[in-house]
Amino acid sequence: MASPAAASGLAVPFWRSAGMTYITYSNICARLVRNCLKQPHRSEALAREKVHFTLSKWGEGKPNKPVYGVL
């Protein structure tokens, strides 16, 4: 059975009321879980946390030289 707050539309996920997006909340939770792991599992999980990406600005309908990054 739904609570009165949920029925009135006042129920908001706490991460939303804190001004976060779900992705931000999810990343915080994942980082906390990784930090709670024991070695060697922690170092393996932290190595998977890195994100590799490429940014390319477009000009005249063609991509310019890409910029590589790691988060």
PyMOL Python script that loads the backbone (N, CA, C, O; Angstrom):
from pymol import cmd

cmd.read_pdbstr("""\
ATOM      1  N   MET A   1       0.844  -1.183   0.000  1.00  0.00           N
ATOM      2  CA  MET A   1       0.000   0.000   0.000  1.00  0.00           C
ATOM      3  C   MET A   1       0.883   1.238   0.000  1.00  0.00           C
ATOM      4  O   MET A   1       1.860   1.305   0.746  1.00  0.00           O
ATOM      5  N   ALA A   2       0.552   2.199  -0.816  1.00  0.00           N
ATOM      6  CA  ALA A   2       1.361   3.408  -0.951  1.00  0.00           C
ATOM      7  C   ALA A   2       1.159   4.331   0.239  1.00  0.00           C
ATOM      8  O   ALA A   2       0.077   4.398   0.821  1.00  0.00           O
ATOM      9  N   SER A   3       2.223   5.037   0.586  1.00  0.00           N
ATOM     10  CA  SER A   3       2.137   5.989   1.686  1.00  0.00           C
ATOM     11  C   SER A   3       1.385   7.236   1.230  1.00  0.00           C
ATOM     12  O   SER A   3       1.291   7.487   0.029  1.00  0.00           O
ATOM     13  N   PRO A   4       0.847   8.022   2.163  1.00  0.00           N
ATOM     14  CA  PRO A   4       0.142   9.250   1.770  1.00  0.00           C
ATOM     15  C   PRO A   4       1.038  10.221   1.009  1.00  0.00           C
ATOM     16  O   PRO A   4       0.573  10.909   0.100  1.00  0.00           O
ATOM     17  N   ALA A   5       2.325  10.283   1.373  1.00  0.00           N
ATOM     18  CA  ALA A   5       3.234  11.193   0.675  1.00  0.00           C
ATOM     19  C   ALA A   5       3.418  10.761  -0.775  1.00  0.00           C
ATOM     20  O   ALA A   5       3.456  11.601  -1.674  1.00  0.00           O
ATOM     21  N   ALA A   6       3.532   9.449  -1.006  1.00  0.00           N
ATOM     22  CA  ALA A   6       3.706   8.952  -2.369  1.00  0.00           C
ATOM     23  C   ALA A   6       2.454   9.202  -3.199  1.00  0.00           C
ATOM     24  O   ALA A   6       2.547   9.522  -4.384  1.00  0.00           O
ATOM     25  N   ALA A   7       1.297   9.059  -2.590  1.00  0.00           N
ATOM     26  CA  ALA A   7       0.043   9.261  -3.307  1.00  0.00           C
ATOM     27  C   ALA A   7      -0.133  10.722  -3.710  1.00  0.00           C
ATOM     28  O   ALA A   7      -0.757  11.014  -4.731  1.00  0.00           O
ATOM     29  N   SER A   8       0.414  11.643  -2.912  1.00  0.00           N
ATOM     30  CA  SER A   8       0.239  13.057  -3.218  1.00  0.00           C
ATOM     31  C   SER A   8       1.334  13.590  -4.138  1.00  0.00           C
ATOM     32  O   SER A   8       1.292  14.752  -4.543  1.00  0.00           O
ATOM     33  N   GLY A   9       2.317  12.745  -4.470  1.00  0.00           N
ATOM     34  CA  GLY A   9       3.376  13.181  -5.358  1.00  0.00           C
ATOM     35  C   GLY A   9       4.524  13.861  -4.635  1.00  0.00           C
ATOM     36  O   GLY A   9       5.414  14.407  -5.288  1.00  0.00           O
ATOM     37  N   LEU A  10       4.536  13.845  -3.304  1.00  0.00           N
ATOM     38  CA  LEU A  10       5.583  14.512  -2.545  1.00  0.00           C
ATOM     39  C   LEU A  10       6.804  13.631  -2.309  1.00  0.00           C
ATOM     40  O   LEU A  10       7.847  14.126  -1.882  1.00  0.00           O
ATOM     41  N   ALA A  11       6.691  12.356  -2.578  1.00  0.00           N
ATOM     42  CA  ALA A  11       7.820  11.461  -2.366  1.00  0.00           C
ATOM     43  C   ALA A  11       8.835  11.679  -3.485  1.00  0.00           C
ATOM     44  O   ALA A  11       8.525  11.524  -4.666  1.00  0.00           O
ATOM     45  N   VAL A  12      10.037  12.036  -3.090  1.00  0.00           N
ATOM     46  CA  VAL A  12      11.117  12.290  -4.040  1.00  0.00           C
ATOM     47  C   VAL A  12      12.312  11.472  -3.571  1.00  0.00           C
ATOM     48  O   VAL A  12      12.612  11.451  -2.377  1.00  0.00           O
ATOM     49  N   PRO A  13      12.994  10.804  -4.480  1.00  0.00           N
ATOM     50  CA  PRO A  13      14.193  10.077  -4.053  1.00  0.00           C
ATOM     51  C   PRO A  13      15.161  11.030  -3.352  1.00  0.00           C
ATOM     52  O   PRO A  13      15.300  12.189  -3.745  1.00  0.00           O
ATOM     53  N   PHE A  14      15.828  10.528  -2.308  1.00  0.00           N
ATOM     54  CA  PHE A  14      16.677  11.418  -1.513  1.00  0.00           C
ATOM     55  C   PHE A  14      17.823  11.993  -2.320  1.00  0.00           C
ATOM     56  O   PHE A  14      18.253  13.116  -2.056  1.00  0.00           O
ATOM     57  N   TRP A  15      18.339  11.245  -3.313  1.00  0.00           N
ATOM     58  CA  TRP A  15      19.425  11.781  -4.126  1.00  0.00           C
ATOM     59  C   TRP A  15      18.945  12.948  -4.968  1.00  0.00           C
ATOM     60  O   TRP A  15      19.709  13.874  -5.240  1.00  0.00           O
ATOM     61  N   ARG A  16      17.680  12.913  -5.386  1.00  0.00           N
ATOM     62  CA  ARG A  16      17.110  14.021  -6.155  1.00  0.00           C
ATOM     63  C   ARG A  16      16.916  15.243  -5.265  1.00  0.00           C
ATOM     64  O   ARG A  16      17.207  16.365  -5.680  1.00  0.00           O
ATOM     65  N   SER A  17      16.425  15.031  -4.039  1.00  0.00           N
ATOM     66  CA  SER A  17      16.218  16.160  -3.136  1.00  0.00           C
ATOM     67  C   SER A  17      17.539  16.759  -2.674  1.00  0.00           C
ATOM     68  O   SER A  17      17.577  17.915  -2.254  1.00  0.00           O
ATOM     69  N   ALA A  18      18.637  15.980  -2.745  1.00  0.00           N
ATOM     70  CA  ALA A  18      19.964  16.493  -2.403  1.00  0.00           C
ATOM     71  C   ALA A  18      20.598  17.232  -3.577  1.00  0.00           C
ATOM     72  O   ALA A  18      21.702  17.762  -3.449  1.00  0.00           O
ATOM     73  N   GLY A  19      19.917  17.272  -4.712  1.00  0.00           N
ATOM     74  CA  GLY A  19      20.425  17.993  -5.871  1.00  0.00           C
ATOM     75  C   GLY A  19      21.374  17.183  -6.735  1.00  0.00           C
ATOM     76  O   GLY A  19      22.128  17.751  -7.526  1.00  0.00           O
ATOM     77  N   MET A  20      21.349  15.853  -6.595  1.00  0.00           N
ATOM     78  CA  MET A  20      22.221  14.986  -7.383  1.00  0.00           C
ATOM     79  C   MET A  20      21.432  14.339  -8.510  1.00  0.00           C
ATOM     80  O   MET A  20      20.207  14.228  -8.458  1.00  0.00           O
ATOM     81  N   THR A  21      22.170  13.916  -9.529  1.00  0.00           N
ATOM     82  CA  THR A  21      21.562  13.079 -10.549  1.00  0.00           C
ATOM     83  C   THR A  21      21.730  11.628 -10.098  1.00  0.00           C
ATOM     84  O   THR A  21      22.505  11.343  -9.185  1.00  0.00           O
ATOM     85  N   TYR A  22      21.020  10.735 -10.726  1.00  0.00           N
ATOM     86  CA  TYR A  22      21.153   9.317 -10.372  1.00  0.00           C
ATOM     87  C   TYR A  22      22.558   8.811 -10.680  1.00  0.00           C
ATOM     88  O   TYR A  22      23.096   7.984  -9.944  1.00  0.00           O
ATOM     89  N   ILE A  23      23.150   9.300 -11.756  1.00  0.00           N
ATOM     90  CA  ILE A  23      24.505   8.873 -12.121  1.00  0.00           C
ATOM     91  C   ILE A  23      25.500   9.283 -11.038  1.00  0.00           C
ATOM     92  O   ILE A  23      26.370   8.492 -10.673  1.00  0.00           O
ATOM     93  N   THR A  24      25.385  10.500 -10.521  1.00  0.00           N
ATOM     94  CA  THR A  24      26.271  10.958  -9.450  1.00  0.00           C
ATOM     95  C   THR A  24      26.101  10.093  -8.211  1.00  0.00           C
ATOM     96  O   THR A  24      27.083   9.662  -7.607  1.00  0.00           O
ATOM     97  N   TYR A  25      24.854   9.842  -7.834  1.00  0.00           N
ATOM     98  CA  TYR A  25      24.563   9.001  -6.677  1.00  0.00           C
ATOM     99  C   TYR A  25      25.126   7.598  -6.873  1.00  0.00           C
ATOM    100  O   TYR A  25      25.722   7.031  -5.958  1.00  0.00           O
ATOM    101  N   SER A  26      24.938   7.047  -8.052  1.00  0.00           N
ATOM    102  CA  SER A  26      25.424   5.706  -8.356  1.00  0.00           C
ATOM    103  C   SER A  26      26.951   5.643  -8.292  1.00  0.00           C
ATOM    104  O   SER A  26      27.508   4.672  -7.781  1.00  0.00           O
ATOM    105  N   ASN A  27      27.630   6.668  -8.807  1.00  0.00           N
ATOM    106  CA  ASN A  27      29.091   6.709  -8.761  1.00  0.00           C
ATOM    107  C   ASN A  27      29.615   6.795  -7.335  1.00  0.00           C
ATOM    108  O   ASN A  27      30.620   6.165  -7.007  1.00  0.00           O
ATOM    109  N   ILE A  28      28.949   7.560  -6.489  1.00  0.00           N
ATOM    110  CA  ILE A  28      29.347   7.663  -5.081  1.00  0.00           C
ATOM    111  C   ILE A  28      29.199   6.312  -4.394  1.00  0.00           C
ATOM    112  O   ILE A  28      30.094   5.881  -3.667  1.00  0.00           O
ATOM    113  N   CYS A  29      28.081   5.651  -4.620  1.00  0.00           N
ATOM    114  CA  CYS A  29      27.854   4.329  -4.014  1.00  0.00           C
ATOM    115  C   CYS A  29      28.885   3.311  -4.498  1.00  0.00           C
ATOM    116  O   CYS A  29      29.404   2.526  -3.705  1.00  0.00           O
ATOM    117  N   ALA A  30      29.179   3.322  -5.785  1.00  0.00           N
ATOM    118  CA  ALA A  30      30.156   2.376  -6.338  1.00  0.00           C
ATOM    119  C   ALA A  30      31.541   2.626  -5.753  1.00  0.00           C
ATOM    120  O   ALA A  30      32.266   1.679  -5.445  1.00  0.00           O
ATOM    121  N   ARG A  31      31.916   3.910  -5.597  1.00  0.00           N
ATOM    122  CA  ARG A  31      33.225   4.231  -5.017  1.00  0.00           C
ATOM    123  C   ARG A  31      33.310   3.749  -3.573  1.00  0.00           C
ATOM    124  O   ARG A  31      34.347   3.234  -3.156  1.00  0.00           O
ATOM    125  N   LEU A  32      32.240   3.909  -2.808  1.00  0.00           N
ATOM    126  CA  LEU A  32      32.222   3.445  -1.420  1.00  0.00           C
ATOM    127  C   LEU A  32      32.382   1.929  -1.344  1.00  0.00           C
ATOM    128  O   LEU A  32      33.126   1.421  -0.505  1.00  0.00           O
ATOM    129  N   VAL A  33      31.690   1.216  -2.211  1.00  0.00           N
ATOM    130  CA  VAL A  33      31.792  -0.243  -2.213  1.00  0.00           C
ATOM    131  C   VAL A  33      33.210  -0.678  -2.586  1.00  0.00           C
ATOM    132  O   VAL A  33      33.766  -1.579  -1.958  1.00  0.00           O
ATOM    133  N   ARG A  34      33.800  -0.039  -3.609  1.00  0.00           N
ATOM    134  CA  ARG A  34      35.166  -0.390  -4.005  1.00  0.00           C
ATOM    135  C   ARG A  34      36.161  -0.167  -2.873  1.00  0.00           C
ATOM    136  O   ARG A  34      37.071  -0.970  -2.669  1.00  0.00           O
ATOM    137  N   ASN A  35      35.983   0.930  -2.138  1.00  0.00           N
ATOM    138  CA  ASN A  35      36.900   1.241  -1.041  1.00  0.00           C
ATOM    139  C   ASN A  35      36.728   0.297   0.149  1.00  0.00           C
ATOM    140  O   ASN A  35      37.625   0.208   0.987  1.00  0.00           O
ATOM    141  N   CYS A  36      35.624  -0.395   0.240  1.00  0.00           N
ATOM    142  CA  CYS A  36      35.382  -1.339   1.339  1.00  0.00           C
ATOM    143  C   CYS A  36      35.973  -2.717   1.060  1.00  0.00           C
ATOM    144  O   CYS A  36      36.053  -3.547   1.966  1.00  0.00           O
ATOM    145  N   LEU A  37      36.380  -2.967  -0.160  1.00  0.00           N
ATOM    146  CA  LEU A  37      36.929  -4.272  -0.511  1.00  0.00           C
ATOM    147  C   LEU A  37      38.317  -4.469   0.096  1.00  0.00           C
ATOM    148  O   LEU A  37      39.052  -3.510   0.328  1.00  0.00           O
ATOM    149  N   LYS A  38      38.654  -5.726   0.345  1.00  0.00           N
ATOM    150  CA  LYS A  38      39.990  -6.068   0.814  1.00  0.00           C
ATOM    151  C   LYS A  38      40.900  -6.296  -0.385  1.00  0.00           C
ATOM    152  O   LYS A  38      40.435  -6.573  -1.491  1.00  0.00           O
ATOM    153  N   GLN A  39      42.204  -6.174  -0.149  1.00  0.00           N
ATOM    154  CA  GLN A  39      43.184  -6.440  -1.204  1.00  0.00           C
ATOM    155  C   GLN A  39      43.190  -7.923  -1.516  1.00  0.00           C
ATOM    156  O   GLN A  39      42.963  -8.697  -0.585  1.00  0.00           O
ATOM    157  N   PRO A  40      43.416  -8.380  -2.681  1.00  0.00           N
ATOM    158  CA  PRO A  40      43.744  -7.675  -3.916  1.00  0.00           C
ATOM    159  C   PRO A  40      42.519  -7.214  -4.697  1.00  0.00           C
ATOM    160  O   PRO A  40      42.647  -6.604  -5.758  1.00  0.00           O
ATOM    161  N   HIS A  41      41.341  -7.504  -4.174  1.00  0.00           N
ATOM    162  CA  HIS A  41      40.111  -7.152  -4.897  1.00  0.00           C
ATOM    163  C   HIS A  41      39.946  -5.640  -5.039  1.00  0.00           C
ATOM    164  O   HIS A  41      39.412  -5.163  -6.041  1.00  0.00           O
ATOM    165  N   ARG A  42      40.404  -4.885  -4.038  1.00  0.00           N
ATOM    166  CA  ARG A  42      40.275  -3.427  -4.091  1.00  0.00           C
ATOM    167  C   ARG A  42      41.068  -2.862  -5.258  1.00  0.00           C
ATOM    168  O   ARG A  42      40.537  -2.070  -6.036  1.00  0.00           O
ATOM    169  N   SER A  43      42.334  -3.256  -5.395  1.00  0.00           N
ATOM    170  CA  SER A  43      43.155  -2.700  -6.479  1.00  0.00           C
ATOM    171  C   SER A  43      42.615  -3.101  -7.847  1.00  0.00           C
ATOM    172  O   SER A  43      42.700  -2.321  -8.794  1.00  0.00           O
ATOM    173  N   GLU A  44      42.061  -4.303  -7.964  1.00  0.00           N
ATOM    174  CA  GLU A  44      41.451  -4.723  -9.231  1.00  0.00           C
ATOM    175  C   GLU A  44      40.230  -3.877  -9.554  1.00  0.00           C
ATOM    176  O   GLU A  44      40.040  -3.465 -10.698  1.00  0.00           O
ATOM    177  N   ALA A  45      39.402  -3.618  -8.549  1.00  0.00           N
ATOM    178  CA  ALA A  45      38.197  -2.820  -8.761  1.00  0.00           C
ATOM    179  C   ALA A  45      38.545  -1.368  -9.066  1.00  0.00           C
ATOM    180  O   ALA A  45      37.908  -0.743  -9.913  1.00  0.00           O
ATOM    181  N   LEU A  46      39.548  -0.829  -8.382  1.00  0.00           N
ATOM    182  CA  LEU A  46      39.951   0.556  -8.638  1.00  0.00           C
ATOM    183  C   LEU A  46      40.543   0.712 -10.032  1.00  0.00           C
ATOM    184  O   LEU A  46      40.399   1.766 -10.651  1.00  0.00           O
ATOM    185  N   ALA A  47      41.207  -0.326 -10.533  1.00  0.00           N
ATOM    186  CA  ALA A  47      41.747  -0.265 -11.895  1.00  0.00           C
ATOM    187  C   ALA A  47      40.616  -0.219 -12.919  1.00  0.00           C
ATOM    188  O   ALA A  47      40.761   0.425 -13.959  1.00  0.00           O
ATOM    189  N   ARG A  48      39.510  -0.878 -12.653  1.00  0.00           N
ATOM    190  CA  ARG A  48      38.366  -0.865 -13.578  1.00  0.00           C
ATOM    191  C   ARG A  48      37.599   0.442 -13.512  1.00  0.00           C
ATOM    192  O   ARG A  48      36.785   0.719 -14.392  1.00  0.00           O
ATOM    193  N   GLU A  49      37.841   1.260 -12.479  1.00  0.00           N
ATOM    194  CA  GLU A  49      37.106   2.500 -12.309  1.00  0.00           C
ATOM    195  C   GLU A  49      37.498   3.545 -13.349  1.00  0.00           C
ATOM    196  O   GLU A  49      36.707   4.442 -13.644  1.00  0.00           O
ATOM    197  N   LYS A  50      38.700   3.447 -13.909  1.00  0.00           N
ATOM    198  CA  LYS A  50      39.175   4.441 -14.866  1.00  0.00           C
ATOM    199  C   LYS A  50      38.342   4.397 -16.138  1.00  0.00           C
ATOM    200  O   LYS A  50      37.944   3.329 -16.602  1.00  0.00           O
ATOM    201  N   VAL A  51      38.087   5.572 -16.689  1.00  0.00           N
ATOM    202  CA  VAL A  51      37.310   5.705 -17.917  1.00  0.00           C
ATOM    203  C   VAL A  51      38.186   6.387 -18.959  1.00  0.00           C
ATOM    204  O   VAL A  51      38.744   7.454 -18.703  1.00  0.00           O
ATOM    205  N   HIS A  52      38.307   5.783 -20.116  1.00  0.00           N
ATOM    206  CA  HIS A  52      39.071   6.356 -21.217  1.00  0.00           C
ATOM    207  C   HIS A  52      38.078   6.920 -22.232  1.00  0.00           C
ATOM    208  O   HIS A  52      37.080   6.278 -22.561  1.00  0.00           O
ATOM    209  N   PHE A  53      38.363   8.130 -22.726  1.00  0.00           N
ATOM    210  CA  PHE A  53      37.446   8.751 -23.668  1.00  0.00           C
ATOM    211  C   PHE A  53      38.219   9.590 -24.679  1.00  0.00           C
ATOM    212  O   PHE A  53      39.391   9.911 -24.482  1.00  0.00           O
ATOM    213  N   THR A  54      37.541   9.933 -25.753  1.00  0.00           N
ATOM    214  CA  THR A  54      38.107  10.775 -26.805  1.00  0.00           C
ATOM    215  C   THR A  54      37.115  11.879 -27.129  1.00  0.00           C
ATOM    216  O   THR A  54      35.923  11.626 -27.301  1.00  0.00           O
ATOM    217  N   LEU A  55      37.617  13.103 -27.211  1.00  0.00           N
ATOM    218  CA  LEU A  55      36.794  14.239 -27.608  1.00  0.00           C
ATOM    219  C   LEU A  55      37.283  14.753 -28.950  1.00  0.00           C
ATOM    220  O   LEU A  55      38.484  14.922 -29.158  1.00  0.00           O
ATOM    221  N   SER A  56      36.367  14.995 -29.844  1.00  0.00           N
ATOM    222  CA  SER A  56      36.715  15.551 -31.156  1.00  0.00           C
ATOM    223  C   SER A  56      35.784  16.705 -31.458  1.00  0.00           C
ATOM    224  O   SER A  56      34.563  16.542 -31.463  1.00  0.00           O
ATOM    225  N   LYS A  57      36.353  17.867 -31.710  1.00  0.00           N
ATOM    226  CA  LYS A  57      35.541  18.999 -32.144  1.00  0.00           C
ATOM    227  C   LYS A  57      35.358  18.886 -33.648  1.00  0.00           C
ATOM    228  O   LYS A  57      36.265  18.477 -34.374  1.00  0.00           O
ATOM    229  N   TRP A  58      34.186  19.250 -34.093  1.00  0.00           N
ATOM    230  CA  TRP A  58      33.882  19.148 -35.511  1.00  0.00           C
ATOM    231  C   TRP A  58      33.937  20.537 -36.139  1.00  0.00           C
ATOM    232  O   TRP A  58      33.490  21.522 -35.551  1.00  0.00           O
ATOM    233  N   GLY A  59      34.490  20.589 -37.331  1.00  0.00           N
ATOM    234  CA  GLY A  59      34.528  21.826 -38.094  1.00  0.00           C
ATOM    235  C   GLY A  59      34.373  21.522 -39.566  1.00  0.00           C
ATOM    236  O   GLY A  59      35.035  20.633 -40.103  1.00  0.00           O
ATOM    237  N   GLU A  60      33.516  22.248 -40.201  1.00  0.00           N
ATOM    238  CA  GLU A  60      33.241  22.069 -41.635  1.00  0.00           C
ATOM    239  C   GLU A  60      32.827  20.642 -41.962  1.00  0.00           C
ATOM    240  O   GLU A  60      33.199  20.110 -43.007  1.00  0.00           O
ATOM    241  N   GLY A  61      32.067  20.027 -41.080  1.00  0.00           N
ATOM    242  CA  GLY A  61      31.529  18.695 -41.329  1.00  0.00           C
ATOM    243  C   GLY A  61      32.502  17.554 -41.117  1.00  0.00           C
ATOM    244  O   GLY A  61      32.185  16.409 -41.440  1.00  0.00           O
ATOM    245  N   LYS A  62      33.708  17.846 -40.568  1.00  0.00           N
ATOM    246  CA  LYS A  62      34.697  16.800 -40.346  1.00  0.00           C
ATOM    247  C   LYS A  62      35.258  16.930 -38.936  1.00  0.00           C
ATOM    248  O   LYS A  62      35.379  18.036 -38.410  1.00  0.00           O
ATOM    249  N   PRO A  63      35.601  15.791 -38.322  1.00  0.00           N
ATOM    250  CA  PRO A  63      36.203  15.870 -36.979  1.00  0.00           C
ATOM    251  C   PRO A  63      37.638  16.380 -37.047  1.00  0.00           C
ATOM    252  O   PRO A  63      38.406  15.989 -37.925  1.00  0.00           O
ATOM    253  N   ASN A  64      37.985  17.251 -36.116  1.00  0.00           N
ATOM    254  CA  ASN A  64      39.360  17.726 -36.001  1.00  0.00           C
ATOM    255  C   ASN A  64      40.177  16.727 -35.201  1.00  0.00           C
ATOM    256  O   ASN A  64      39.682  15.650 -34.871  1.00  0.00           O
ATOM    257  N   LYS A  65      41.404  17.062 -34.889  1.00  0.00           N
ATOM    258  CA  LYS A  65      42.296  16.164 -34.147  1.00  0.00           C
ATOM    259  C   LYS A  65      41.668  15.800 -32.795  1.00  0.00           C
ATOM    260  O   LYS A  65      41.285  16.689 -32.035  1.00  0.00           O
ATOM    261  N   PRO A  66      41.560  14.495 -32.488  1.00  0.00           N
ATOM    262  CA  PRO A  66      40.934  14.092 -31.221  1.00  0.00           C
ATOM    263  C   PRO A  66      41.835  14.381 -30.021  1.00  0.00           C
ATOM    264  O   PRO A  66      43.061  14.407 -30.130  1.00  0.00           O
ATOM    265  N   VAL A  67      41.195  14.597 -28.882  1.00  0.00           N
ATOM    266  CA  VAL A  67      41.887  14.802 -27.612  1.00  0.00           C
ATOM    267  C   VAL A  67      41.553  13.593 -26.752  1.00  0.00           C
ATOM    268  O   VAL A  67      40.382  13.281 -26.538  1.00  0.00           O
ATOM    269  N   TYR A  68      42.586  12.911 -26.257  1.00  0.00           N
ATOM    270  CA  TYR A  68      42.391  11.717 -25.454  1.00  0.00           C
ATOM    271  C   TYR A  68      42.431  12.066 -23.984  1.00  0.00           C
ATOM    272  O   TYR A  68      43.197  12.941 -23.580  1.00  0.00           O
ATOM    273  N   GLY A  69      41.620  11.399 -23.172  1.00  0.00           N
ATOM    274  CA  GLY A  69      41.609  11.666 -21.750  1.00  0.00           C
ATOM    275  C   GLY A  69      41.295  10.424 -20.942  1.00  0.00           C
ATOM    276  O   GLY A  69      40.797   9.424 -21.458  1.00  0.00           O
ATOM    277  N   VAL A  70      41.604  10.519 -19.657  1.00  0.00           N
ATOM    278  CA  VAL A  70      41.305   9.454 -18.705  1.00  0.00           C
ATOM    279  C   VAL A  70      40.701  10.110 -17.479  1.00  0.00           C
ATOM    280  O   VAL A  70      41.217  11.108 -16.976  1.00  0.00           O
ATOM    281  N   LEU A  71      39.621   9.552 -17.010  1.00  0.00           N
ATOM    282  CA  LEU A  71      38.999  10.033 -15.768  1.00  0.00           C
ATOM    283  C   LEU A  71      39.311   9.080 -14.654  1.00  0.00           C
ATOM    284  O   LEU A  71      38.884   9.296 -13.520  1.00  0.00           O
TER     285      LEU A  71
END
""", "prot")
cmd.dss("prot")
cmd.show_as("cartoon", "prot")
cmd.util.cbc("prot")
cmd.orient("prot")
